[in-house]
Amino acid sequence: MKNKSNVSAPRSKPAKPYAGFPLFARPSDQWAKKIRGRLVYFGVWADPEAALARLNREWPYLKDGKTPPAVDLSGGLTMKKLVNLFLI
């Protein structure tokens, strides 16, 4: 007989923040949506507004099967941006 003392009880998933919320909760503490047959994760349970904002930002790309552009979190001027500004 196996010792089941290290088995944790399953956690309950949160309810959707409001009716019509387009994302669903996954057991990995993430909000997700199935797009074009692929499961895409958008953010953590603790911040459903940020997950919805990410869905809205990436939806035009994902619905067409494209990869959304990366979000630049640095906010600073990089060499790539400087060269592109020079070439304009």
Secondary structure as GFF3:
##gff-version 3
##sequence-region A 1 88
A	DSSP	beta_strand	24	26	.	.	.	ID=ss1
A	DSSP	beta_strand	30	35	.	.	.	ID=ss2
A	DSSP	beta_strand	38	44	.	.	.	ID=ss3
A	DSSP	alpha_helix	48	62	.	.	.	ID=ss4
A	DSSP	alpha_helix	79	87	.	.	.	ID=ss5
###
